[in-house]
Amino acid sequence: MKCRYCRATLPVIPGARAIQCAQCNGVTRVRLPRPASRPGNGILVQPGGGGYFPGTRSKKRAVLIGITYAGMRRGGGQLRGPINDVMCMRYMLCERFGFPNDGIVMLTDEERDPRKQATKENIRRAMDWLVQGCSYGDSLVFQFSGQGVQVEDEDGDEMDGYDEAICPMDSFQQGPILDDEINEAIVRPLVHGAKLHAVVDAEHSSTVLDLPFLCRISRKGTNWQWEDHRPPTGAYKGTSGGQAILFSGCSDGEKRPTMLFDAPTVGAMTHSFIKAVECEPRATYGRLLTTMKTIMREGGVNCNLQGSIGSPIRKVANFSGVQEPQLSCSEMLDIFRTPFVL
């Protein structure tokens, strides 16, 4: 098949819903019948079966993914910050919120162990591992720092006509992971009493979990309202009784140059989230979101995160182009009365 942007010939991977072009970085939808269910979804993920997954089932679990795409994106360059993003997130989860080390799976493109690399298959397996057997009281975290793309929607469940997607390190070979699949993998299985928090620092990430409600909040945080983003087709995008919350970002669609630093760097969206949690230890979701907005507007390029992991990081790089953090959820809640709890 041909790339819809540059007309380069693209290899079609069996089962892929979209393919990313190595020539122009554009994404083309593969117009093939969608399988009834993705292989592996709902099936027990065994350690060593193509990924590394702790055998213990802590009530607090996290999947953290950071991809720089070093040497992979023609004309796109390397992203600065995603690896430090996941390192800082892991430190915060363990030190502040009591997540056990063996309850956290990290996937990056700097790993030499193929089981720990952020490939499409490993990310899929990690998402399955995260929610597998979830139960009341589970606190789950999904983080992605890397490249995001938009793909033309084919099933009519997107109000703007485009699916959002995240790009694994082998996206040019295997294609991106669409928001439909992410929703099916880590949102739909959440049972009553289980809660998922996702933090996605990537371009085109605003609705990447396909959650049904998006919160619009004024610049000063004094006014807010929920927008109904349920698909016009009537397709169900909610949970199985649990709760899913996404911190992501929006932009005006214009590309802006990102300053490159020799000093260790963290992504702007991730930095605003971690810094807001540090500043607001008992925050509500509304207070956390407004603090994130303030940090992104006024924080500049200097990083001042706490702890042994964050303190050596000197600079903040907005590699995703996100201008405003935003919140979406599987249900409408009072953001200034509901406490943020991990």
C-alpha positions in Angstrom: 0.0 0.0 0.0 1.0 3.7 -0.4 1.6 6.3 2.2 -1.4 8.8 2.0 1.0 11.7 2.4 4.2 11.1 0.4 3.1 8.0 -1.7 6.0 5.9 -0.5 5.4 2.2 -0.5 4.6 0.8 3.0 4.9 -2.8 4.2 1.6 -4.0 5.6 2.0 -6.0 8.8 -0.7 -8.7 9.3 -3.3 -7.4 11.8 -2.0 -3.8 11.8 -4.6 -1.1 11.9 -2.2 1.6 10.8 1.3 1.9 9.4 3.8 4.8 10.1 5.9 5.9 7.1 9.6 6.1 7.7 10.0 8.7 4.9 7.6 11.4 6.2 6.5 10.1 9.6 2.9 10.2 8.5 0.4 7.5 9.5 -1.8 5.7 7.0 -4.9 3.7 8.0 -4.9 0.0 6.9 -8.4 -0.6 5.6 -8.8 -4.2 6.6 -11.6 -5.9 8.6 -11.0 -5.4 12.3 -10.6 -8.7 14.2 -13.3 -9.4 16.8 -10.7 -9.4 19.6 -7.0 -8.7 19.8 -4.9 -11.8 20.4 -3.8 -12.0 24.0 -6.5 -9.7 25.4 -8.0 -11.3 28.5 -5.4 -14.1 28.4 -3.0 -14.7 31.2 0.4 -13.0 30.5 3.1 -15.3 31.6 6.6 -14.0 32.6 9.1 -14.6 29.9 6.5 -14.8 27.1 7.8 -11.9 25.1 8.0 -9.5 28.0 9.1 -9.2 31.6 6.3 -9.1 34.2 6.6 -9.4 38.0 4.9 -12.5 39.3 3.6 -10.7 42.4 0.2 -9.0 42.2 0.5 -5.8 44.3 -2.6 -3.6 44.7 -0.4 -0.8 43.3 0.9 -1.5 39.8 2.3 0.8 37.1 3.5 0.6 33.5 5.9 3.4 32.6 7.0 3.8 28.9 9.6 6.3 27.6 10.8 6.4 24.0 13.4 8.8 22.5 13.3 7.3 19.0 17.1 7.8 18.7 18.1 7.0 15.1 14.6 5.9 14.2 12.7 8.9 12.9 13.9 10.3 9.5 14.0 14.1 9.9 12.4 13.8 13.3 15.4 13.7 15.5 15.6 12.3 19.0 13.2 13.3 21.8 14.9 14.7 24.9 13.3 13.8 28.1 11.2 10.6 27.9 13.7 8.3 29.7 14.0 10.8 32.6 10.2 11.1 32.6 9.8 7.5 33.5 12.7 7.5 36.0 11.2 10.5 37.8 7.7 9.0 37.7 9.0 5.7 39.2 10.8 7.6 42.0 7.6 9.5 42.8 5.4 6.5 42.8 7.7 4.5 45.1 8.8 7.2 47.5 5.6 9.2 47.8 2.8 6.8 47.1 4.3 3.5 48.3 4.3 1.6 45.0 6.6 -1.5 45.3 9.5 -1.8 42.9 8.3 -5.2 41.8 4.9 -3.7 40.9 6.3 -1.4 38.2 7.2 -2.3 34.7 9.4 0.1 32.7 9.8 -0.1 28.9 12.2 2.1 27.0 14.2 2.1 23.8 17.5 2.4 25.7 17.2 -1.1 27.1 19.3 -3.8 25.6 17.2 -6.6 27.0 14.5 -7.2 24.3 12.0 -8.0 27.0 12.2 -4.5 28.4 12.2 -2.6 25.1 9.2 -0.4 24.3 8.1 -2.4 21.3 4.5 -2.7 20.2 4.1 -6.2 21.4 5.8 -5.5 24.8 3.5 -2.5 25.3 0.5 -4.6 24.5 1.6 -7.3 26.9 2.3 -4.7 29.6 -1.1 -3.2 29.3 -2.7 -6.6 29.7 -0.5 -7.3 32.7 -1.5 -4.0 34.3 -5.2 -4.7 34.5 -5.2 -8.5 34.5 -7.3 -9.7 37.5 -7.9 -6.2 38.8 -10.1 -5.9 41.8 -11.5 -3.5 44.4 -8.8 -1.2 45.8 -6.3 -1.6 43.0 -4.5 1.6 42.1 -3.0 1.4 38.6 -0.8 3.9 36.7 -0.1 4.0 32.9 2.5 6.5 31.7 3.6 7.2 28.1 6.3 9.7 27.1 7.0 9.8 23.4 5.5 10.5 20.0 1.8 10.6 19.3 0.0 10.7 16.0 -3.5 11.1 14.5 -5.0 8.5 12.2 -8.1 8.9 10.1 -11.1 7.3 11.9 -12.8 4.5 10.1 -15.6 3.4 12.5 -17.3 6.8 13.3 -16.5 6.8 17.0 -14.4 10.0 16.9 -16.1 13.4 17.0 -13.2 15.1 15.1 -12.9 12.3 12.6 -9.4 11.1 13.8 -8.2 8.4 16.2 -5.3 9.3 18.4 -2.4 6.9 18.8 0.9 6.3 20.6 4.0 5.3 18.7 6.1 2.4 20.0 9.8 2.2 19.2 9.0 -0.1 16.2 6.1 2.0 14.9 7.6 2.2 11.4 7.6 -1.6 11.2 4.6 -2.6 13.3 2.4 0.6 13.3 1.1 2.7 16.2 -1.3 1.7 18.9 -4.7 3.3 18.4 -6.8 4.8 21.2 -9.5 2.2 20.4 -7.1 -0.5 21.4 -5.8 1.3 24.5 -9.3 1.8 25.7 -10.1 -1.8 25.1 -7.0 -2.9 26.9 -6.8 -0.8 30.1 -10.1 1.0 30.5 -12.8 -1.5 29.7 -11.5 -4.2 32.2 -11.6 -1.9 35.2 -14.0 -3.4 37.8 -15.8 -1.6 40.6 -13.3 -0.1 43.1 -10.3 -0.3 40.7 -8.8 3.0 39.6 -6.5 3.9 36.7 -4.5 7.1 36.4 -2.8 7.7 33.0 -0.3 10.4 32.3 0.5 10.8 28.6 3.1 13.3 27.4 2.9 13.1 23.6 1.6 15.1 20.6 -2.1 14.4 19.8 -2.6 12.9 23.3 -5.6 14.8 24.5 -8.1 11.9 24.1 -5.8 9.0 23.7 -7.7 6.8 26.1 -11.0 7.4 24.4 -12.6 8.3 27.7 -16.2 9.6 27.4 -15.9 12.9 29.3 -13.4 15.8 28.9 -13.1 18.6 31.5 -12.8 22.2 30.2 -11.5 24.6 32.8 -10.9 28.3 32.6 -7.4 29.8 32.6 -7.8 30.9 36.3 -9.5 27.7 37.3 -12.6 29.4 38.5 -15.0 27.9 35.9 -15.1 24.4 34.6 -17.5 22.0 32.9 -17.6 18.5 31.5 -17.9 17.9 27.7 -19.6 14.7 26.6 -17.3 12.9 24.2 -19.2 9.6 24.0 -19.1 8.3 20.4 -21.9 9.3 18.1 -22.2 5.6 17.1 -23.2 4.7 20.7 -20.1 2.5 21.2 -19.3 2.1 24.9 -16.0 3.5 26.0 -16.3 3.3 29.7 -15.1 0.9 32.4 -16.7 -2.2 33.9 -17.5 -0.3 37.1 -14.1 1.2 37.9 -12.7 4.6 37.2 -10.2 5.8 34.6 -8.6 9.3 34.7 -6.2 10.7 32.1 -3.9 13.7 32.4 -2.8 14.7 28.9 -2.2 17.8 26.9 -3.7 19.9 24.1 -2.1 22.3 21.7 -3.3 24.6 18.9 -1.8 22.2 16.3 1.1 24.5 15.4 4.6 23.1 15.5 7.0 25.0 17.8 10.8 24.6 18.0 11.9 22.7 21.0 15.1 23.9 22.7 17.8 21.2 22.9 20.0 21.0 26.0 23.1 19.2 26.8 22.0 19.0 30.4 19.7 16.1 31.6 16.2 16.9 30.5 12.6 16.0 31.5 9.4 16.5 29.5 7.3 19.6 30.2 4.0 17.8 30.7 5.5 15.1 33.0 7.4 17.8 34.9 4.2 19.8 35.5 2.4 16.7 36.8 5.2 15.6 39.2 5.9 19.1 40.4 2.2 19.8 41.0 1.9 16.6 43.1 5.0 17.7 45.1 3.5 21.2 45.7 -0.1 20.0 46.4 0.2 16.8 48.6 -3.5 16.8 49.4 -4.8 18.3 46.2 -8.1 17.8 44.5 -8.1 17.0 40.8 -9.1 20.6 40.0 -6.4 22.1 42.2 -3.8 19.7 40.7 -4.9 20.6 37.1 -4.7 24.3 37.7 -1.3 24.0 39.4 -0.1 22.0 36.3 -1.3 24.8 34.1 0.5 27.4 36.1 3.7 25.4 36.1 3.6 25.0 32.3 2.8 28.7 31.7 5.3 30.1 34.1 7.9 27.4 34.8 10.3 28.2 32.0 13.0 25.7 31.0 14.6 25.1 34.4 13.8 21.9 36.3 13.7 21.8 40.1 12.2 18.4 40.9 13.0 16.9 44.3 14.7 13.6 45.2 17.8 11.7 44.1 16.4 11.1 40.7 14.9 14.5 39.9 17.6 16.8 41.4 20.3 16.1 38.8 17.8 17.0 36.0 18.4 20.6 35.0 16.1 21.4 32.1 12.5 21.0 30.9 11.9 20.3 27.2 8.4 20.5 25.6 9.1 17.7 23.1 5.4 17.0 22.7 4.3 20.5 21.9 1.7 20.4 24.7 0.6 23.9 25.7 -2.2 23.1 28.2 -2.7 20.1 30.4 -6.2 18.7 30.5 -8.2 16.0 32.3 -10.6 13.4 30.9 -12.4 10.7 32.8 -14.7 7.7 32.5 -17.3 9.6 34.6 -18.2 13.1 35.5 -16.9 14.1 39.0 -16.6 17.3 41.0 -13.0 18.1 40.4 -12.6 20.6 43.2 -14.1 18.3 45.8 -12.7 14.9 44.7 -9.2 14.3 46.2 -6.4 13.1 44.1 -5.4 9.7 45.5 -3.0 7.2 44.1 
